[in-house]
Amino acid sequence: MKNISLGLVILPLLILSCTTDTIENTESINGKVSNKKSEKLTCLVQNLTPENPVNIYDIAGKLHNDILDVYLAGNYQYNTIAQISQQIEAIAAENNDLMLLNLGTNLPINLDVIQEIVNNPQTKLDEAIANSTMTNVAKSSLSSFMDDVLLWESNPYEEIYQSIVAYESSVIANAEFNDEDKRIILTTSSIVRYSLYYVKERKDEDWDSSIGNRVGGLSGAIDNSSSAVKYSLVTGIMINNLVTD
């Protein structure tokens, strides 16, 4: 009886010990993963790169800059929305990564929408958000973010980057936003973050980020994330052409 009683005492202690070790190990692993993400973000800020690995739609901004590189390197002299759109579509068709962003039909660029944005970007911004399928709380959040970007764009890129990344983290953590809300917002913010990097850090004389460029991204994002990239580029290039003419 004594041996049995002793075993019954020892067994719970062993279970408790194993459970405690497991919890400590899990917490340790989670802490290390969190620290790694934090370290990577700190490194990106210090090196002034536009990536944000926490945003699952970060590739949208990267593809925006990659396709813009190809377009500007071609020294095209197109001066109509139709011509620019056709060339962007051709470049995009060669980029397999862009197709990964397209979860539905590969929609053609709506030239009339682009023209409306070029004519009055602020009005089109308000209309695009109001008429979108996003929840009201998401509409309000995205509208405020786009207004904030206008205030941030004159700041050093490091400050802009930190502000956008902080906003993206708040969106990801917001339980009131559904998956579609987050897709539209995070795709738009990624393009904003990368397009501002393009002009502020690369100092490319052939490109200047504009509200039209950003509104194009948002308008396209409402359809799908690959459209966001193309709409942003076509709108931005057209506005740049008008400014330089």
C-alpha positions as CSV (number, residue, x, y, z in Angstrom):
1,M,0.0,0.0,0.0
2,K,2.8,2.4,0.8
3,N,4.4,1.7,-2.6
4,I,1.1,2.4,-4.4
5,S,0.5,5.6,-2.4
6,L,4.0,6.8,-3.2
7,G,3.5,6.2,-6.9
8,L,0.2,8.1,-6.8
9,V,2.0,11.0,-5.3
10,I,4.9,11.0,-7.7
11,L,2.8,10.6,-10.9
12,P,0.9,14.0,-10.5
13,L,4.3,15.7,-9.8
14,L,5.8,14.2,-13.0
15,I,2.7,15.3,-15.0
16,L,2.8,18.8,-13.5
17,S,6.5,19.0,-14.2
18,C,6.1,18.0,-17.9
19,T,3.1,20.4,-18.3
20,T,5.1,23.3,-16.9
21,D,8.0,22.5,-19.1
22,T,5.8,22.4,-22.2
23,I,4.2,25.7,-21.4
24,E,7.5,27.3,-20.8
25,N,8.9,25.9,-24.0
26,T,5.8,27.1,-26.0
27,E,6.1,30.6,-24.5
28,S,9.8,30.6,-25.2
29,I,9.2,29.7,-28.9
30,N,6.4,32.3,-29.3
31,G,8.7,34.9,-27.7
32,K,11.5,34.1,-30.0
33,V,9.3,34.3,-33.1
34,S,8.0,37.7,-31.9
35,N,11.5,38.9,-31.3
36,K,12.6,37.8,-34.7
37,K,9.8,39.8,-36.4
38,S,10.6,42.8,-34.3
39,E,14.3,42.5,-35.1
40,K,13.6,42.2,-38.8
41,L,11.4,45.3,-38.8
42,T,14.0,47.2,-36.9
43,C,16.6,46.2,-39.4
44,L,14.4,47.3,-42.3
45,V,13.9,50.7,-40.7
46,Q,17.6,51.2,-40.2
47,N,18.4,50.2,-43.8
48,L,15.4,52.2,-45.1
49,T,13.8,49.4,-47.2
50,P,10.1,49.5,-47.8
51,E,9.2,45.9,-46.9
52,N,6.9,44.9,-44.1
53,P,6.9,41.1,-43.6
54,V,3.9,41.4,-41.2
55,N,1.6,42.5,-44.1
56,I,0.6,39.4,-46.1
57,Y,-0.1,41.7,-49.1
58,D,3.3,43.3,-49.0
59,I,4.1,41.8,-52.4
60,A,1.6,44.2,-54.0
61,G,3.8,47.2,-53.3
62,K,7.0,45.3,-54.3
63,L,5.4,44.4,-57.7
64,H,4.3,48.0,-58.2
65,N,8.0,49.1,-58.0
66,D,9.3,46.2,-60.0
67,I,6.9,46.8,-62.9
68,L,7.5,50.5,-62.7
69,D,11.2,49.8,-63.1
70,V,10.6,47.9,-66.3
71,Y,8.2,50.6,-67.7
72,L,10.6,53.5,-67.0
73,A,13.6,51.6,-68.3
74,G,11.7,51.2,-71.6
75,N,11.6,55.0,-72.1
76,Y,8.1,54.8,-73.6
77,Q,6.6,58.0,-74.9
78,Y,3.0,57.0,-74.4
79,N,0.7,59.9,-73.6
80,T,-2.8,58.3,-73.4
81,I,-4.3,56.2,-70.8
82,A,-5.1,53.5,-73.3
83,Q,-1.5,53.2,-74.5
84,I,-0.1,53.2,-71.0
85,S,-2.6,50.6,-69.8
86,Q,-1.7,48.3,-72.7
87,Q,2.0,48.5,-71.9
88,I,1.4,47.9,-68.2
89,E,-0.8,44.9,-69.0
90,A,1.9,43.5,-71.3
91,I,4.6,43.9,-68.6
92,A,2.3,42.5,-65.9
93,A,1.5,39.4,-68.1
94,E,5.2,38.5,-67.9
95,N,5.2,38.6,-64.1
96,N,4.0,35.4,-62.6
97,D,4.1,36.9,-59.1
98,L,1.4,39.4,-60.0
99,M,-1.0,36.6,-61.0
100,L,-0.6,35.1,-57.5
101,L,-2.4,38.2,-56.2
102,N,-5.3,37.7,-58.5
103,L,-7.7,35.4,-56.7
104,G,-10.5,35.8,-59.2
105,T,-10.9,36.8,-62.8
106,N,-8.1,38.8,-64.4
107,L,-10.1,41.9,-65.0
108,P,-9.1,44.4,-67.7
109,I,-8.3,48.0,-66.6
110,N,-11.3,50.3,-66.7
111,L,-10.0,53.3,-68.6
112,D,-12.9,55.5,-67.6
113,V,-12.2,54.9,-63.9
114,I,-8.6,55.9,-64.5
115,Q,-9.7,59.1,-66.3
116,E,-12.0,60.0,-63.5
117,I,-9.1,59.6,-61.0
118,V,-6.8,61.7,-63.1
119,N,-9.5,64.4,-63.4
120,N,-10.3,64.6,-59.7
121,P,-8.5,62.1,-57.4
122,Q,-9.9,63.3,-54.1
123,T,-13.5,63.0,-55.3
124,K,-12.8,59.5,-56.7
125,L,-11.1,58.5,-53.5
126,D,-14.2,59.4,-51.5
127,E,-16.5,57.7,-54.0
128,A,-14.4,54.5,-54.1
129,I,-14.4,54.1,-50.4
130,A,-18.1,54.9,-50.0
131,N,-19.2,52.5,-52.7
132,S,-17.0,49.7,-51.7
133,T,-18.2,46.5,-50.0
134,M,-16.1,47.2,-46.9
135,T,-17.7,47.5,-43.5
136,N,-18.4,51.1,-42.2
137,V,-15.6,50.9,-39.6
138,A,-13.1,49.8,-42.3
139,K,-14.2,52.6,-44.6
140,S,-13.7,55.2,-41.9
141,S,-10.3,53.8,-41.1
142,L,-9.0,53.7,-44.7
143,S,-10.3,57.2,-45.3
144,S,-8.5,58.5,-42.3
145,F,-5.3,56.7,-43.3
146,M,-5.4,58.2,-46.8
147,D,-5.8,61.7,-45.3
148,D,-2.9,61.0,-42.9
149,V,-0.6,60.1,-45.8
150,L,-1.1,63.5,-47.3
151,L,0.3,64.9,-44.0
152,W,3.1,62.4,-43.8
153,E,4.4,62.6,-47.4
154,S,6.7,65.5,-46.7
155,N,8.4,63.7,-43.8
156,P,11.6,61.7,-44.1
157,Y,10.8,58.2,-45.4
158,E,11.9,56.5,-42.1
159,E,9.1,58.3,-40.3
160,I,6.6,57.6,-43.1
161,Y,7.5,53.9,-43.0
162,Q,7.1,53.6,-39.2
163,S,3.7,55.4,-39.4
164,I,2.4,53.1,-42.2
165,V,3.7,49.9,-40.5
166,A,2.1,50.9,-37.2
167,Y,-1.2,51.4,-39.0
168,E,-0.9,48.1,-40.8
169,S,-0.3,46.3,-37.4
170,S,-3.4,48.0,-36.0
171,V,-5.5,46.8,-39.0
172,I,-4.2,43.2,-38.7
173,A,-5.1,43.1,-35.0
174,N,-8.5,44.7,-35.4
175,A,-11.2,42.1,-34.8
176,E,-13.9,44.4,-36.3
177,F,-12.4,44.1,-39.8
178,N,-13.3,41.1,-41.9
179,D,-10.9,39.4,-44.3
180,E,-12.0,41.5,-47.2
181,D,-11.6,44.7,-45.3
182,K,-8.1,43.8,-44.4
183,R,-7.2,42.7,-48.0
184,I,-8.3,46.0,-49.4
185,I,-6.6,48.1,-46.7
186,L,-3.4,46.2,-46.5
187,T,-3.0,46.0,-50.3
188,T,-3.6,49.8,-50.5
189,S,-1.2,50.6,-47.7
190,S,1.5,48.3,-49.2
191,I,1.4,50.2,-52.5
192,V,1.4,53.6,-50.7
193,R,4.5,52.5,-48.7
194,Y,6.4,51.3,-51.7
195,S,5.5,54.1,-54.1
196,L,6.6,56.7,-51.5
197,Y,9.9,54.8,-51.1
198,Y,10.4,54.9,-54.9
199,V,10.4,58.7,-55.0
200,K,11.9,59.6,-51.6
201,E,14.7,57.1,-51.3
202,R,15.5,56.2,-54.9
203,K,15.1,59.9,-55.9
204,D,14.0,58.8,-59.4
205,E,13.6,61.9,-61.5
206,D,11.1,60.1,-63.8
207,W,8.7,59.3,-61.0
208,D,6.7,61.3,-58.4
209,S,4.2,59.6,-56.1
210,S,0.8,61.4,-56.1
211,I,-2.6,61.1,-54.5
212,G,-3.8,59.9,-57.9
213,N,-1.3,57.0,-57.8
214,R,-2.6,56.0,-54.4
215,V,-6.3,56.4,-55.3
216,G,-5.7,54.2,-58.3
217,G,-4.3,51.5,-56.0
218,L,-7.3,51.7,-53.7
219,S,-9.8,51.6,-56.6
220,G,-8.1,48.6,-58.1
221,A,-7.8,46.9,-54.7
222,I,-11.6,46.9,-54.4
223,D,-11.7,44.4,-57.3
224,N,-8.6,42.4,-56.5
225,S,-5.0,43.0,-55.4
226,S,-3.4,42.5,-58.8
227,S,-5.8,45.2,-60.2
228,A,-4.6,47.5,-57.4
229,V,-1.0,47.3,-58.8
230,K,-2.0,48.0,-62.4
231,Y,-4.5,50.8,-61.6
232,S,-2.0,52.5,-59.4
233,L,0.7,52.3,-62.1
234,V,-1.4,53.5,-65.0
235,T,-2.9,56.4,-63.0
236,G,0.5,57.4,-61.6
237,I,2.2,57.3,-65.0
238,M,-0.5,59.3,-66.7
239,I,-0.5,62.0,-64.0
240,N,3.3,62.2,-64.2
241,N,3.1,62.7,-67.9
242,L,0.6,65.5,-67.5
243,V,2.9,67.2,-64.9
244,T,6.0,67.0,-67.0
245,D,4.4,68.0,-70.3
